[in-house]
Amino acid sequence: MQAAKPVERRDVMAVLSEELKEKIRAEFPKYPNKRAVTLPALHIVQDATRSVSLEAIREIAELLELHPAEVHDTMSFYGYFRDEKHPLGKHRVWVCRSISCMLRGGEDLLADLCEKWNVKPGETTEDGKITLEFGECLGVCEGAPCVLVDEDCHPCMTAQKVDEILKKS
């Protein structure tokens, strides 16, 4: 029995640029098979577009020769990825909620930032500049409370220090 060929859809405009598709294809030689490129592909798309839309999932699946449900299952397993209904802001701020950070003010820091930016954890500010989230452990217990701003971890944080970091970004 032959495998079903993917249905070619010409009625939908491509979401992924040729440049993004090439970035994904460039990952192929690094992994044992195309399926293993699922996470890197999701990261590439989210980094470029601040979310991963259903159409992007379909296009990733096509590149990786997978069913879109397989790509979606991977994406939905991780809380890191965002769909088009909940895109990331320009900056992503994670406040650590581990026991060390909690004991040294992490919960208060998260509450202060929620109040200051008028968001709940997981939400993006109205101006689209900041997505505030919490992490269970950022691995910097000796510098509690710590915050991850985009991809940089900062120890011994206060709401004022977070603002200073964001002003520099």
VENGI-V549802 format. One record per backbone hydrogen bond with DSSP energy under -0.5 kcal/mol. NH is the residue of the N-H (numbers start at 1). CO is the residue of the C=O. Records with the same first field share a line. If there is no record, write none. Layout:
NH=CO ; CO
This chain:
9=7
10=8
21=17
22=18
23=19
24=20
25=21
26=22
27=24
28=24 ; 25
30=27
31=28
36=33
37=34
38=35
41=37
42=38
43=39
44=40
45=41
46=42
47=43
48=44
49=45
50=46
52=82
57=53
58=54
59=55
60=56
61=57
62=58
63=59
64=60
65=61 ; 62
66=61
70=67
71=67
72=68
73=69
74=70
75=71
76=72
77=73
78=74 ; 75
81=78
86=83
87=84
88=50
90=128
91=129
93=91 ; 131
94=92 ; 148
95=133
96=94 ; 146
97=135
102=98
103=99
104=100
105=102
106=101
109=105
110=106
111=107
112=108
113=109
114=110
115=111
116=112
117=113
118=114
119=114
122=132
123=120
125=130
128=125
131=91
132=123 ; 130
133=93
135=95
143=140
144=141
147=154
148=94
149=147 ; 152
150=92 ; 148
151=149
152=149
154=147
156=143
157=145
162=158
163=159
164=160
165=161
166=162
167=163
168=164
169=165
